[in-house]
């Protein structure tokens, strides 16, 4: 693996943050409803990156994105989920603005190209209970 230059924190600090998050939310909601994590599939993220990338004649790859933003949401009902916290993913342009076309009908029909992606998987359900960040 090659090193990357992004901010990190020590495991002990990460566990403390996760614990503090769960403790604060447990004052407002039952423990069983507090999300532990959200899995964001890499293939789905790469598809968004690819959509906003281009290659010039010299073979240089450019990208129009600063990143993606995750908006936390709760599904009311779903075929597989029941009131689970998920994250809606939105591409973010180089100016820090969400890329959300205003032509969205709001009907939520399958196949609508709204640019608001719903592919995250919540924990519980998709968890690593052996992880030190899976705080009881």
PyMOL CGO cylinders between C-alpha atoms (Angstrom):
from pymol import cmd
from pymol.cgo import CYLINDER

trace = [
    CYLINDER, 0.00, 0.00, 0.00, 1.27, 3.42, -0.82, 0.3, 1, 1, 1, 1, 1, 1,
    CYLINDER, 1.27, 3.42, -0.82, 0.95, 6.14, 1.83, 0.3, 1, 1, 1, 1, 1, 1,
    CYLINDER, 0.95, 6.14, 1.83, -1.63, 8.89, 1.44, 0.3, 1, 1, 1, 1, 1, 1,
    CYLINDER, -1.63, 8.89, 1.44, -1.53, 12.37, 2.90, 0.3, 1, 1, 1, 1, 1, 1,
    CYLINDER, -1.53, 12.37, 2.90, -4.87, 12.75, 4.68, 0.3, 1, 1, 1, 1, 1, 1,
    CYLINDER, -4.87, 12.75, 4.68, -5.68, 13.60, 8.29, 0.3, 1, 1, 1, 1, 1, 1,
    CYLINDER, -5.68, 13.60, 8.29, -5.82, 10.67, 10.73, 0.3, 1, 1, 1, 1, 1, 1,
    CYLINDER, -5.82, 10.67, 10.73, -6.40, 10.32, 14.44, 0.3, 1, 1, 1, 1, 1, 1,
    CYLINDER, -6.40, 10.32, 14.44, -5.17, 7.70, 16.91, 0.3, 1, 1, 1, 1, 1, 1,
    CYLINDER, -5.17, 7.70, 16.91, -7.42, 4.72, 17.67, 0.3, 1, 1, 1, 1, 1, 1,
    CYLINDER, -7.42, 4.72, 17.67, -7.92, 5.80, 21.29, 0.3, 1, 1, 1, 1, 1, 1,
    CYLINDER, -7.92, 5.80, 21.29, -9.20, 9.22, 20.17, 0.3, 1, 1, 1, 1, 1, 1,
    CYLINDER, -9.20, 9.22, 20.17, -11.47, 7.62, 17.58, 0.3, 1, 1, 1, 1, 1, 1,
    CYLINDER, -11.47, 7.62, 17.58, -12.99, 5.28, 20.19, 0.3, 1, 1, 1, 1, 1, 1,
    CYLINDER, -12.99, 5.28, 20.19, -13.53, 8.27, 22.50, 0.3, 1, 1, 1, 1, 1, 1,
    CYLINDER, -13.53, 8.27, 22.50, -15.34, 10.17, 19.72, 0.3, 1, 1, 1, 1, 1, 1,
    CYLINDER, -15.34, 10.17, 19.72, -17.57, 7.23, 18.84, 0.3, 1, 1, 1, 1, 1, 1,
    CYLINDER, -17.57, 7.23, 18.84, -18.35, 6.67, 22.52, 0.3, 1, 1, 1, 1, 1, 1,
    CYLINDER, -18.35, 6.67, 22.52, -19.18, 10.35, 23.03, 0.3, 1, 1, 1, 1, 1, 1,
    CYLINDER, -19.18, 10.35, 23.03, -21.46, 10.32, 19.97, 0.3, 1, 1, 1, 1, 1, 1,
    CYLINDER, -21.46, 10.32, 19.97, -23.37, 7.29, 21.25, 0.3, 1, 1, 1, 1, 1, 1,
    CYLINDER, -23.37, 7.29, 21.25, -23.62, 8.71, 24.79, 0.3, 1, 1, 1, 1, 1, 1,
    CYLINDER, -23.62, 8.71, 24.79, -24.97, 12.04, 23.56, 0.3, 1, 1, 1, 1, 1, 1,
    CYLINDER, -24.97, 12.04, 23.56, -27.57, 10.45, 21.29, 0.3, 1, 1, 1, 1, 1, 1,
    CYLINDER, -27.57, 10.45, 21.29, -28.64, 7.93, 23.92, 0.3, 1, 1, 1, 1, 1, 1,
    CYLINDER, -28.64, 7.93, 23.92, -30.05, 10.87, 25.92, 0.3, 1, 1, 1, 1, 1, 1,
    CYLINDER, -30.05, 10.87, 25.92, -32.44, 11.56, 23.02, 0.3, 1, 1, 1, 1, 1, 1,
    CYLINDER, -32.44, 11.56, 23.02, -33.20, 8.19, 21.47, 0.3, 1, 1, 1, 1, 1, 1,
    CYLINDER, -33.20, 8.19, 21.47, -33.27, 4.51, 22.44, 0.3, 1, 1, 1, 1, 1, 1,
    CYLINDER, -33.27, 4.51, 22.44, -29.88, 2.83, 22.19, 0.3, 1, 1, 1, 1, 1, 1,
    CYLINDER, -29.88, 2.83, 22.19, -31.19, 0.33, 19.63, 0.3, 1, 1, 1, 1, 1, 1,
    CYLINDER, -31.19, 0.33, 19.63, -31.99, 3.14, 17.16, 0.3, 1, 1, 1, 1, 1, 1,
    CYLINDER, -31.99, 3.14, 17.16, -28.59, 4.84, 17.27, 0.3, 1, 1, 1, 1, 1, 1,
    CYLINDER, -28.59, 4.84, 17.27, -26.58, 4.08, 14.14, 0.3, 1, 1, 1, 1, 1, 1,
    CYLINDER, -26.58, 4.08, 14.14, -23.07, 2.75, 14.60, 0.3, 1, 1, 1, 1, 1, 1,
    CYLINDER, -23.07, 2.75, 14.60, -21.74, 3.38, 11.11, 0.3, 1, 1, 1, 1, 1, 1,
    CYLINDER, -21.74, 3.38, 11.11, -22.63, 3.57, 7.45, 0.3, 1, 1, 1, 1, 1, 1,
    CYLINDER, -22.63, 3.57, 7.45, -20.88, 1.53, 4.79, 0.3, 1, 1, 1, 1, 1, 1,
    CYLINDER, -20.88, 1.53, 4.79, -20.29, 3.49, 1.59, 0.3, 1, 1, 1, 1, 1, 1,
    CYLINDER, -20.29, 3.49, 1.59, -19.49, 1.01, -1.19, 0.3, 1, 1, 1, 1, 1, 1,
    CYLINDER, -19.49, 1.01, -1.19, -16.32, 2.03, -3.04, 0.3, 1, 1, 1, 1, 1, 1,
    CYLINDER, -16.32, 2.03, -3.04, -17.66, 0.96, -6.45, 0.3, 1, 1, 1, 1, 1, 1,
    CYLINDER, -17.66, 0.96, -6.45, -20.55, 3.39, -6.07, 0.3, 1, 1, 1, 1, 1, 1,
    CYLINDER, -20.55, 3.39, -6.07, -18.20, 6.22, -5.07, 0.3, 1, 1, 1, 1, 1, 1,
    CYLINDER, -18.20, 6.22, -5.07, -15.91, 5.42, -8.00, 0.3, 1, 1, 1, 1, 1, 1,
    CYLINDER, -15.91, 5.42, -8.00, -18.90, 5.55, -10.35, 0.3, 1, 1, 1, 1, 1, 1,
    CYLINDER, -18.90, 5.55, -10.35, -19.64, 9.10, -9.19, 0.3, 1, 1, 1, 1, 1, 1,
    CYLINDER, -19.64, 9.10, -9.19, -15.98, 10.12, -9.60, 0.3, 1, 1, 1, 1, 1, 1,
    CYLINDER, -15.98, 10.12, -9.60, -15.94, 8.58, -13.08, 0.3, 1, 1, 1, 1, 1, 1,
    CYLINDER, -15.94, 8.58, -13.08, -19.13, 10.39, -14.08, 0.3, 1, 1, 1, 1, 1, 1,
    CYLINDER, -19.13, 10.39, -14.08, -17.48, 13.76, -13.39, 0.3, 1, 1, 1, 1, 1, 1,
    CYLINDER, -17.48, 13.76, -13.39, -14.06, 12.88, -14.84, 0.3, 1, 1, 1, 1, 1, 1,
    CYLINDER, -14.06, 12.88, -14.84, -12.77, 13.47, -18.33, 0.3, 1, 1, 1, 1, 1, 1,
    CYLINDER, -12.77, 13.47, -18.33, -9.62, 12.64, -20.26, 0.3, 1, 1, 1, 1, 1, 1,
    CYLINDER, -9.62, 12.64, -20.26, -8.08, 15.18, -22.62, 0.3, 1, 1, 1, 1, 1, 1,
    CYLINDER, -8.08, 15.18, -22.62, -6.24, 14.42, -25.87, 0.3, 1, 1, 1, 1, 1, 1,
    CYLINDER, -6.24, 14.42, -25.87, -2.93, 14.13, -24.00, 0.3, 1, 1, 1, 1, 1, 1,
    CYLINDER, -2.93, 14.13, -24.00, -4.39, 11.51, -21.67, 0.3, 1, 1, 1, 1, 1, 1,
    CYLINDER, -4.39, 11.51, -21.67, -4.61, 13.81, -18.65, 0.3, 1, 1, 1, 1, 1, 1,
    CYLINDER, -4.61, 13.81, -18.65, -7.49, 13.01, -16.32, 0.3, 1, 1, 1, 1, 1, 1,
    CYLINDER, -7.49, 13.01, -16.32, -9.39, 15.92, -14.82, 0.3, 1, 1, 1, 1, 1, 1,
    CYLINDER, -9.39, 15.92, -14.82, -12.20, 15.81, -12.34, 0.3, 1, 1, 1, 1, 1, 1,
    CYLINDER, -12.20, 15.81, -12.34, -14.91, 18.38, -11.66, 0.3, 1, 1, 1, 1, 1, 1,
    CYLINDER, -14.91, 18.38, -11.66, -15.47, 17.33, -8.03, 0.3, 1, 1, 1, 1, 1, 1,
    CYLINDER, -15.47, 17.33, -8.03, -14.21, 18.50, -4.67, 0.3, 1, 1, 1, 1, 1, 1,
    CYLINDER, -14.21, 18.50, -4.67, -15.73, 15.40, -3.12, 0.3, 1, 1, 1, 1, 1, 1,
    CYLINDER, -15.73, 15.40, -3.12, -19.05, 13.99, -2.02, 0.3, 1, 1, 1, 1, 1, 1,
    CYLINDER, -19.05, 13.99, -2.02, -21.29, 15.01, 0.85, 0.3, 1, 1, 1, 1, 1, 1,
    CYLINDER, -21.29, 15.01, 0.85, -23.28, 12.55, 2.95, 0.3, 1, 1, 1, 1, 1, 1,
    CYLINDER, -23.28, 12.55, 2.95, -26.64, 13.71, 4.28, 0.3, 1, 1, 1, 1, 1, 1,
    CYLINDER, -26.64, 13.71, 4.28, -27.97, 11.54, 7.08, 0.3, 1, 1, 1, 1, 1, 1,
    CYLINDER, -27.97, 11.54, 7.08, -31.52, 10.37, 6.52, 0.3, 1, 1, 1, 1, 1, 1,
    CYLINDER, -31.52, 10.37, 6.52, -34.01, 7.92, 7.99, 0.3, 1, 1, 1, 1, 1, 1,
    CYLINDER, -34.01, 7.92, 7.99, -35.95, 5.55, 5.79, 0.3, 1, 1, 1, 1, 1, 1,
    CYLINDER, -35.95, 5.55, 5.79, -39.55, 5.20, 6.87, 0.3, 1, 1, 1, 1, 1, 1,
    CYLINDER, -39.55, 5.20, 6.87, -40.06, 1.86, 5.26, 0.3, 1, 1, 1, 1, 1, 1,
    CYLINDER, -40.06, 1.86, 5.26, -38.15, -0.22, 2.81, 0.3, 1, 1, 1, 1, 1, 1,
    CYLINDER, -38.15, -0.22, 2.81, -38.36, -3.79, 1.62, 0.3, 1, 1, 1, 1, 1, 1,
    CYLINDER, -38.36, -3.79, 1.62, -35.29, -4.74, 3.64, 0.3, 1, 1, 1, 1, 1, 1,
    CYLINDER, -35.29, -4.74, 3.64, -34.92, -1.94, 6.20, 0.3, 1, 1, 1, 1, 1, 1,
    CYLINDER, -34.92, -1.94, 6.20, -37.16, -0.61, 8.92, 0.3, 1, 1, 1, 1, 1, 1,
    CYLINDER, -37.16, -0.61, 8.92, -36.54, 2.99, 10.04, 0.3, 1, 1, 1, 1, 1, 1,
    CYLINDER, -36.54, 2.99, 10.04, -32.80, 2.71, 9.44, 0.3, 1, 1, 1, 1, 1, 1,
    CYLINDER, -32.80, 2.71, 9.44, -30.42, 5.63, 9.33, 0.3, 1, 1, 1, 1, 1, 1,
    CYLINDER, -30.42, 5.63, 9.33, -28.71, 5.88, 5.97, 0.3, 1, 1, 1, 1, 1, 1,
    CYLINDER, -28.71, 5.88, 5.97, -26.73, 8.55, 4.17, 0.3, 1, 1, 1, 1, 1, 1,
    CYLINDER, -26.73, 8.55, 4.17, -27.73, 10.16, 0.92, 0.3, 1, 1, 1, 1, 1, 1,
    CYLINDER, -27.73, 10.16, 0.92, -24.66, 10.89, -1.18, 0.3, 1, 1, 1, 1, 1, 1,
    CYLINDER, -24.66, 10.89, -1.18, -24.39, 14.03, -3.31, 0.3, 1, 1, 1, 1, 1, 1,
    CYLINDER, -24.39, 14.03, -3.31, -21.50, 15.04, -5.56, 0.3, 1, 1, 1, 1, 1, 1,
    CYLINDER, -21.50, 15.04, -5.56, -19.87, 18.35, -4.57, 0.3, 1, 1, 1, 1, 1, 1,
    CYLINDER, -19.87, 18.35, -4.57, -18.34, 20.68, -7.17, 0.3, 1, 1, 1, 1, 1, 1,
    CYLINDER, -18.34, 20.68, -7.17, -14.99, 22.48, -6.87, 0.3, 1, 1, 1, 1, 1, 1,
    CYLINDER, -14.99, 22.48, -6.87, -16.79, 25.49, -5.30, 0.3, 1, 1, 1, 1, 1, 1,
    CYLINDER, -16.79, 25.49, -5.30, -18.19, 23.34, -2.49, 0.3, 1, 1, 1, 1, 1, 1,
    CYLINDER, -18.19, 23.34, -2.49, -21.73, 23.32, -3.88, 0.3, 1, 1, 1, 1, 1, 1,
    CYLINDER, -21.73, 23.32, -3.88, -23.94, 20.24, -4.05, 0.3, 1, 1, 1, 1, 1, 1,
    CYLINDER, -23.94, 20.24, -4.05, -24.60, 19.05, -7.59, 0.3, 1, 1, 1, 1, 1, 1,
    CYLINDER, -24.60, 19.05, -7.59, -28.37, 18.65, -7.49, 0.3, 1, 1, 1, 1, 1, 1,
    CYLINDER, -28.37, 18.65, -7.49, -30.29, 19.45, -10.68, 0.3, 1, 1, 1, 1, 1, 1,
    CYLINDER, -30.29, 19.45, -10.68, -33.39, 21.52, -10.07, 0.3, 1, 1, 1, 1, 1, 1,
    CYLINDER, -33.39, 21.52, -10.07, -35.34, 19.54, -12.65, 0.3, 1, 1, 1, 1, 1, 1,
    CYLINDER, -35.34, 19.54, -12.65, -35.97, 16.70, -10.16, 0.3, 1, 1, 1, 1, 1, 1,
    CYLINDER, -35.97, 16.70, -10.16, -39.69, 15.93, -10.15, 0.3, 1, 1, 1, 1, 1, 1,
    CYLINDER, -39.69, 15.93, -10.15, -39.58, 14.89, -6.51, 0.3, 1, 1, 1, 1, 1, 1,
    CYLINDER, -39.58, 14.89, -6.51, -41.62, 11.81, -7.33, 0.3, 1, 1, 1, 1, 1, 1,
    CYLINDER, -41.62, 11.81, -7.33, -38.80, 9.44, -6.50, 0.3, 1, 1, 1, 1, 1, 1,
    CYLINDER, -38.80, 9.44, -6.50, -39.55, 7.12, -9.38, 0.3, 1, 1, 1, 1, 1, 1,
    CYLINDER, -39.55, 7.12, -9.38, -37.03, 4.35, -9.99, 0.3, 1, 1, 1, 1, 1, 1,
    CYLINDER, -37.03, 4.35, -9.99, -34.66, 5.43, -12.72, 0.3, 1, 1, 1, 1, 1, 1,
    CYLINDER, -34.66, 5.43, -12.72, -35.00, 9.16, -12.03, 0.3, 1, 1, 1, 1, 1, 1,
    CYLINDER, -35.00, 9.16, -12.03, -31.60, 10.77, -12.50, 0.3, 1, 1, 1, 1, 1, 1,
    CYLINDER, -31.60, 10.77, -12.50, -31.71, 13.07, -9.49, 0.3, 1, 1, 1, 1, 1, 1,
    CYLINDER, -31.71, 13.07, -9.49, -27.99, 12.99, -8.63, 0.3, 1, 1, 1, 1, 1, 1,
    CYLINDER, -27.99, 12.99, -8.63, -28.95, 12.12, -5.03, 0.3, 1, 1, 1, 1, 1, 1,
    CYLINDER, -28.95, 12.12, -5.03, -27.60, 8.64, -4.41, 0.3, 1, 1, 1, 1, 1, 1,
    CYLINDER, -27.60, 8.64, -4.41, -28.99, 6.15, -1.91, 0.3, 1, 1, 1, 1, 1, 1,
    CYLINDER, -28.99, 6.15, -1.91, -26.53, 3.26, -1.85, 0.3, 1, 1, 1, 1, 1, 1,
    CYLINDER, -26.53, 3.26, -1.85, -25.20, 3.32, 1.70, 0.3, 1, 1, 1, 1, 1, 1,
    CYLINDER, -25.20, 3.32, 1.70, -25.69, 0.39, 4.02, 0.3, 1, 1, 1, 1, 1, 1,
    CYLINDER, -25.69, 0.39, 4.02, -26.31, 1.04, 7.73, 0.3, 1, 1, 1, 1, 1, 1,
    CYLINDER, -26.31, 1.04, 7.73, -24.80, -0.64, 10.74, 0.3, 1, 1, 1, 1, 1, 1,
    CYLINDER, -24.80, -0.64, 10.74, -26.53, -2.39, 12.35, 0.3, 1, 1, 1, 1, 1, 1,
    CYLINDER, -26.53, -2.39, 12.35, -27.06, -4.74, 9.48, 0.3, 1, 1, 1, 1, 1, 1,
    CYLINDER, -27.06, -4.74, 9.48, -23.69, -4.28, 7.75, 0.3, 1, 1, 1, 1, 1, 1,
    CYLINDER, -23.69, -4.28, 7.75, -21.28, -4.11, 10.71, 0.3, 1, 1, 1, 1, 1, 1,
    CYLINDER, -21.28, -4.11, 10.71, -17.92, -5.28, 11.94, 0.3, 1, 1, 1, 1, 1, 1,
    CYLINDER, -17.92, -5.28, 11.94, -18.63, -6.16, 15.58, 0.3, 1, 1, 1, 1, 1, 1,
    CYLINDER, -18.63, -6.16, 15.58, -14.95, -7.06, 16.02, 0.3, 1, 1, 1, 1, 1, 1,
    CYLINDER, -14.95, -7.06, 16.02, -13.86, -3.50, 15.22, 0.3, 1, 1, 1, 1, 1, 1,
    CYLINDER, -13.86, -3.50, 15.22, -12.54, -1.45, 18.15, 0.3, 1, 1, 1, 1, 1, 1,
    CYLINDER, -12.54, -1.45, 18.15, -14.85, 1.35, 16.93, 0.3, 1, 1, 1, 1, 1, 1,
    CYLINDER, -14.85, 1.35, 16.93, -17.91, -0.88, 17.41, 0.3, 1, 1, 1, 1, 1, 1,
    CYLINDER, -17.91, -0.88, 17.41, -18.47, 0.62, 20.85, 0.3, 1, 1, 1, 1, 1, 1,
    CYLINDER, -18.47, 0.62, 20.85, -20.98, -1.25, 23.03, 0.3, 1, 1, 1, 1, 1, 1,
]
cmd.load_cgo(trace, "trace")
